[in-house]
Amino acid sequence: MAPLILIADDEVDLVKTLEYNLQREGFQTQSVP
């Protein structure tokens, strides 16, 4: 099971970039507005 990382930021582009890169490295991500 991959570690889960919570991303909380109001910059949508930053959140999408972080999610993409972290998921490519094998992490699960969850974002909140």
A tleap script that builds the chain and sets N, CA, C and O, in Angstrom:
source leaprc.protein.ff14SB
mol = sequence {
  NMET ALA PRO LEU ILE LEU ILE ALA ASP ASP
  GLU VAL ASP LEU VAL LYS THR LEU GLU TYR
  ASN LEU GLN ARG GLU GLY PHE GLN THR GLN
  SER VAL CPRO
}
set mol.1.N position { 0.849 -1.188 0.000 }
set mol.1.CA position { 0.000 0.000 0.000 }
set mol.1.C position { 0.890 1.245 0.000 }
set mol.1.O position { 1.809 1.366 0.809 }
set mol.2.N position { 0.603 2.152 -0.910 }
set mol.2.CA position { 1.393 3.372 -1.044 }
set mol.2.C position { 1.009 4.379 0.039 }
set mol.2.O position { -0.151 4.442 0.446 }
set mol.3.N position { 1.980 5.167 0.506 }
set mol.3.CA position { 1.674 6.223 1.469 }
set mol.3.C position { 0.688 7.230 0.867 }
set mol.3.O position { 0.714 7.500 -0.333 }
set mol.4.N position { -0.171 7.775 1.715 }
set mol.4.CA position { -1.165 8.761 1.287 }
set mol.4.C position { -0.694 10.148 1.697 }
set mol.4.O position { -0.316 10.368 2.848 }
set mol.5.N position { -0.717 11.080 0.755 }
set mol.5.CA position { -0.308 12.459 1.009 }
set mol.5.C position { -1.504 13.366 0.779 }
set mol.5.O position { -2.156 13.298 -0.263 }
set mol.6.N position { -1.789 14.217 1.759 }
set mol.6.CA position { -2.870 15.194 1.660 }
set mol.6.C position { -2.293 16.502 1.140 }
set mol.6.O position { -1.319 17.021 1.685 }
set mol.7.N position { -2.899 17.030 0.086 }
set mol.7.CA position { -2.470 18.298 -0.503 }
set mol.7.C position { -3.574 19.317 -0.274 }
set mol.7.O position { -4.702 19.133 -0.732 }
set mol.8.N position { -3.249 20.390 0.434 }
set mol.8.CA position { -4.223 21.442 0.721 }
set mol.8.C position { -3.644 22.781 0.269 }
set mol.8.O position { -2.714 23.304 0.883 }
set mol.9.N position { -4.201 23.323 -0.800 }
set mol.9.CA position { -3.738 24.604 -1.320 }
set mol.9.C position { -4.838 25.186 -2.192 }
set mol.9.O position { -5.662 24.447 -2.730 }
set mol.10.N position { -4.855 26.495 -2.334 }
set mol.10.CA position { -5.890 27.127 -3.147 }
set mol.10.C position { -5.431 27.380 -4.586 }
set mol.10.O position { -6.205 27.884 -5.400 }
set mol.11.N position { -4.191 27.036 -4.904 }
set mol.11.CA position { -3.678 27.167 -6.267 }
set mol.11.C position { -3.917 25.858 -7.019 }
set mol.11.O position { -3.184 24.887 -6.828 }
set mol.12.N position { -4.933 25.832 -7.866 }
set mol.12.CA position { -5.345 24.608 -8.551 }
set mol.12.C position { -4.205 24.028 -9.394 }
set mol.12.O position { -3.991 22.815 -9.386 }
set mol.13.N position { -3.482 24.870 -10.111 }
set mol.13.CA position { -2.389 24.380 -10.956 }
set mol.13.C position { -1.292 23.723 -10.123 }
set mol.13.O position { -0.742 22.698 -10.526 }
set mol.14.N position { -0.974 24.292 -8.985 }
set mol.14.CA position { 0.036 23.718 -8.096 }
set mol.14.C position { -0.414 22.361 -7.574 }
set mol.14.O position { 0.372 21.414 -7.542 }
set mol.15.N position { -1.664 22.264 -7.169 }
set mol.15.CA position { -2.207 21.006 -6.651 }
set mol.15.C position { -2.147 19.927 -7.729 }
set mol.15.O position { -1.740 18.799 -7.450 }
set mol.16.N position { -2.544 20.256 -8.943 }
set mol.16.CA position { -2.521 19.277 -10.036 }
set mol.16.C position { -1.094 18.822 -10.338 }
set mol.16.O position { -0.854 17.640 -10.583 }
set mol.17.N position { -0.156 19.756 -10.320 }
set mol.17.CA position { 1.243 19.413 -10.572 }
set mol.17.C position { 1.790 18.506 -9.480 }
set mol.17.O position { 2.460 17.515 -9.768 }
set mol.18.N position { 1.506 18.844 -8.231 }
set mol.18.CA position { 1.957 18.007 -7.118 }
set mol.18.C position { 1.349 16.615 -7.192 }
set mol.18.O position { 2.047 15.617 -7.013 }
set mol.19.N position { 0.047 16.547 -7.456 }
set mol.19.CA position { -0.624 15.246 -7.568 }
set mol.19.C position { 0.016 14.401 -8.664 }
set mol.19.O position { 0.304 13.222 -8.456 }
set mol.20.N position { 0.232 14.991 -9.807 }
set mol.20.CA position { 0.808 14.262 -10.941 }
set mol.20.C position { 2.186 13.705 -10.584 }
set mol.20.O position { 2.455 12.519 -10.775 }
set mol.21.N position { 3.047 14.567 -10.068 }
set mol.21.CA position { 4.414 14.139 -9.770 }
set mol.21.C position { 4.465 13.123 -8.637 }
set mol.21.O position { 5.226 12.159 -8.712 }
set mol.22.N position { 3.678 13.317 -7.601 }
set mol.22.CA position { 3.678 12.376 -6.482 }
set mol.22.C position { 3.119 11.021 -6.900 }
set mol.22.O position { 3.639 9.984 -6.489 }
set mol.23.N position { 2.078 11.019 -7.704 }
set mol.23.CA position { 1.503 9.756 -8.168 }
set mol.23.C position { 2.481 9.014 -9.075 }
set mol.23.O position { 2.530 7.785 -9.048 }
set mol.24.N position { 3.244 9.726 -9.863 }
set mol.24.CA position { 4.271 9.086 -10.709 }
set mol.24.C position { 5.344 8.418 -9.864 }
set mol.24.O position { 5.951 7.434 -10.286 }
set mol.25.N position { 5.580 8.956 -8.662 }
set mol.25.CA position { 6.583 8.385 -7.761 }
set mol.25.C position { 6.011 7.279 -6.881 }
set mol.25.O position { 6.730 6.698 -6.067 }
set mol.26.N position { 4.713 6.985 -7.040 }
set mol.26.CA position { 4.120 5.862 -6.327 }
set mol.26.C position { 3.309 6.212 -5.093 }
set mol.26.O position { 2.890 5.317 -4.359 }
set mol.27.N position { 3.081 7.491 -4.852 }
set mol.27.CA position { 2.280 7.914 -3.708 }
set mol.27.C position { 0.814 8.015 -4.096 }
set mol.27.O position { 0.489 8.263 -5.258 }
set mol.28.N position { -0.065 7.826 -3.133 }
set mol.28.CA position { -1.477 8.138 -3.315 }
set mol.28.C position { -1.654 9.578 -2.851 }
set mol.28.O position { -1.000 10.008 -1.901 }
set mol.29.N position { -2.524 10.320 -3.507 }
set mol.29.CA position { -2.758 11.703 -3.099 }
set mol.29.C position { -4.243 11.958 -2.910 }
set mol.29.O position { -5.091 11.334 -3.548 }
set mol.30.N position { -4.530 12.883 -2.024 }
set mol.30.CA position { -5.891 13.378 -1.804 }
set mol.30.C position { -5.765 14.888 -1.699 }
set mol.30.O position { -4.922 15.388 -0.954 }
set mol.31.N position { -6.586 15.615 -2.428 }
set mol.31.CA position { -6.515 17.071 -2.365 }
set mol.31.C position { -7.817 17.643 -1.823 }
set mol.31.O position { -8.897 17.083 -2.011 }
set mol.32.N position { -7.677 18.767 -1.152 }
set mol.32.CA position { -8.831 19.490 -0.613 }
set mol.32.C position { -8.688 20.956 -0.997 }
set mol.32.O position { -7.574 21.474 -1.075 }
set mol.33.N position { -9.806 21.621 -1.236 }
set mol.33.CA position { -9.746 23.041 -1.623 }
set mol.33.C position { -9.309 23.942 -0.485 }
set mol.33.O position { -9.213 25.157 -0.661 }
savepdb mol mol.pdb
quit
